Amino acid sequence: MSAPYLEAAVLVLGLAILMFETFADRLDKKIFAYACIIGLAVILVASFFIQRQAGSQPQTGLWRFYISDQLSIFFKQFSLITTILVLVMMIDYAPAIRKIDERASRNIADFFSLPLLTCAGLMYLVSAIDFIFIFVALELVTISFFVLVSFPRRNPIALEAGVKYLILGALSTAFLVYGITWIFGVTGETNLQRITAAFAGGRIDNQAATFGAVLVLVGLGFKIAAVPFQIWVPDVYQGAPTPVTAFLSVGSKAAGFVVLLRVLRPFLMLPNMQRLIVIIALLTLIYGNLAALPQNNLKRLLGYSSIAHGGYLLIGVACFDGQAVTFYLVAYLLMTLLSFAVLIIVAQQTGEQISDFDGLAKRSPFLSFAMLIAMVSLAGLPFTAGFVGKFLIFFVALDKQQTPLVVVGIITVACGFYYYLKVVRAMYWQPGPSNQAVSISLLSRTMMILLISAIFVFGVYPQPILDALKR
Amino acid sequence: MLLFLVLCPIVAAILIVLGTPARLTALIAAIANFLVTLFLFARFDQVAAGFQFVTSFLVSADWQIHLAFGIDGLSLFMLLLATIVTVAAVWFAGKIDNSERAFYACLLFISAGAIGAFASIDLFFFYAFHELALIPTFLLIGIWGTGNRTAAAWKITIYLTLGSFVLLIGLILLYQSFSPLERSFDIRELQEAVAVHPIAAAEQRHIYLLLLIGFGILISLFPFHSWAPDAYASAPAPAAMLHAGVLKKFGVYGLLRLVTPMLPQGAHYWMYLLAILLLGNIIYIGLVTIAQKQLDWMLGYSSVMHMGYIFLGIASANILGVTGAAALIFAHGLSIALLFAIAGQIRNRTGTLAFSELGGLAKVMPFAGLAFGFATFAAIGLPGFANFASEIMIFFGAIRNGWSMERFHIFQIATMLALWGVVISTVYMLRAYRSIFMGAINERRTKIVDLAYDLRIPVALLIGALIWFGFFPQTFVRMVTPAFRTYFTAAK
């Protein structure tokens, strides 16, 4: 079986569920979510039996813009796992949608099936090696996110988030397309490998190529929320339904970084490009961490923290080390999704402010333990995956002698400990308002236990991830 | 064996959280660890050089990271210190009113972190285990602390995080300073590599500075000390015992284990800086200690001050001074743990540790007074206690550094000034003893009872170890020096 069947299967599954839902009024809508989860799980299993593309294969037909190397298959699995976990969270979140928008909740099955389309887009994106295909896949992701973000659209906050995301998303797309045009104008190519060859050949207009490359970086910068293209993040993250926020901060960010790694291969041949990335990384680190310090709303805090982690990832990108970036993304997936999963459950009982977590250790020791692990991993404490990620990032940065990045990185890590431990403090030593226990569904509990174990396992035994990229 | 030492507290902590009786489980785990350490002593081969009881698991083939444990004489004594203080800390903890399970679990995690760091022979886990104690300390001070606990908890956590990430950078640079073929996270292989190809002098300088700052923050080297008194004053007594007695020693252990053998030229280059900083610890902090009006703050500052002597021993760069530093780590850990333990008991009974409100407690707490007196003498460095033996080695070692007949080297001057530190510590320790245990007792306090009978066991354990190594320091020196002798002869 070859790789493109995976995306096709995800798309067919999504469309089938959308159609079937229209004719099944009486069914409990949660069934569709379970169907999506099972379907994706089957595809995830199948993805381990994919034939990889041999390096010498001639680039004809589909393979001119589609690649199924180890990196892309790994990130296809990454997208599938993210989507499955997001769907589990959506089941928990369904009652909250009913609360904020009664009419939207009648179409809740759409809410469950749209992530499949996003997932297909992400899977295409990580395989794309042609600018046109990158653009199309990116649009599939972005447009399905427009709908998801403003799904409870009669709620003004969600609507505001949707509009902001729509406008800035459209703007970033415009930058991207314009940049692609310039590069096409300079080289006459849209395929990344041929662009690399053209840049290496040296018979091109360097200034025009740099201009195009910068525009592409701006467009991608919006997707990965790098400073100064991060303005949309806090409001959108806060206003969107929480599972969608989680999806945005993990899925779309990971795909953005994979694309960034792919387009940088040609771009790094242009002068000053690495310096530009270093500057963006520095700004992202500083802004993300400083802005997170005073936050009181946990969802917003996680939004800023996702900018901050984008900064650490950019350190890896600036050093052009795929292994470190990949490992960091995996760690980021585990800990971010874990914290959002806890947030969704706690928010339904009390709220999204950090003070709503006061005394959680008394109300639900399990949830507070899960949150503790997520927070210390985000902060970067040893024995968690988050630390190994930071270790690899700092290692490559020192190896490439990026001293400014390391110095700023160290200071921002210390900042990070402050705002992540604020949550720990609320849970463990602030007195809580009530002692009412929090109920957790079996599915979510299983998911959290899996995430916690994965954080510990990869924190002590990182080899499987490093292997997965090499095979 | 070593794996058992590390896992035992962790498993016990998990069991406690799951519902076994908290205090009993913690105590059993602590005592089991202590007995295992004694067993290791019995089986330890004193003649053989290098690490013994090595167990190793490959964690990452790409990076050649192993979860590897092994001990030599130095780490064996660190383990002994860690396990004795853990027994004492758990025993002294007594009954906790508010979430007892979490309290004991946190204590055991601190202990596990320290033991793991001392037993690791892989750089990655050497670093990682130390950090294991960070969150438990944060919670212990924040939840069960006294005074301005929130500020103290933040201060220690952020400060130590910053320090340990500076340390991480230093360690990575140390690793990268080896040629790609010799690179390894295994401390044994690094030591062998360094004996063949020393690290280039220019690189040694900046790596040494980073490691000195990183470890220095963890050890509370002047001027990075300001987290320590706040934290120790606010922390509950068992946490202060473990942190000041054991965990803080991780930094000095790291200096002895990595920096002294691998970066001799870096150490030589920054010698003057270190001499000035350590005098800051001894003289300046010593004077600050005299000015304290509360016992907990005084003990916090005094533990900062005594780090100065350890630095003096390390800076002396000869086998006598370094052995003295190792011995003082051990001796100071025991004595400060006992002092914090008694202080905690006094606070439980009177609700205050201010000198002005205490007095005459020897009448109602004679055993506590005796124990405190012993610990006071030990901390001052009276002959007969391990502290004396180690300080005298440090002073002799330090005065020999850079010795010439014509003039006084900076190290002779530093040693002179450091000797005055003994007088300073005599002043504040004896004053503290007088104002707490002597004089007239407040009438409200005549009903106070002495230490519980069973607490005499941990007290006897601590004092016994202090006196044993005070009268027979050779038992210590014989086991520790092989670790140092290899590279001090190699350096010549």
Interface residues (C-beta under 8 A of the other chain):
Chain A: A361 P365 L372 V376 L381 P382 F383 F387 F391 F394 F395 L398 D399 V406 I410 I411 V413 A414 F417 Y418 L421 V424 R425 Y428 W429 V460 Y461 P462 Q463 L466
Chain B: V17 V59 S60 A61 D62 W63 L67 S99 A102 F124 Y127 A128 F129 E131 L132 L134 I135 F138 L139 G142 I143 T150 A153 W154 T157 I158 T161 L162 F165 V166 L168 I169 I172 L173 Q176
